[in-house]
């Protein structure tokens, strides 16, 4: 079983508002709820998620992805 709390904490530390799924009908504590707006914020989210997953694997988080910032303000 996957425990979502470490991912939730990592995303919160990266500035994203992350909610558990318990309050949404049909979802349970293993689900996360979030909204990502705009291409810059989407790239920042993918980068944060990639970092977390790489840390779980114990490896490099780049994997050849290009997540360069567009310089926009990221509302999270």
C-alpha angles and dihedrals in degrees: 000000000000117000108213097197096089091051091046091052092047093051092046090051087052089055102261123133104230124182130192120245096237094097095051118083112252096016128097138197092288092067128083126207124205142142123224117197128195133003096274093052091045090055091047090051093050089049092050091047091047090051092052094047092047090052089053090051092042092233146104115302099208102076089175095294117145106220099162115159121249090215092247124136108260114221106200 
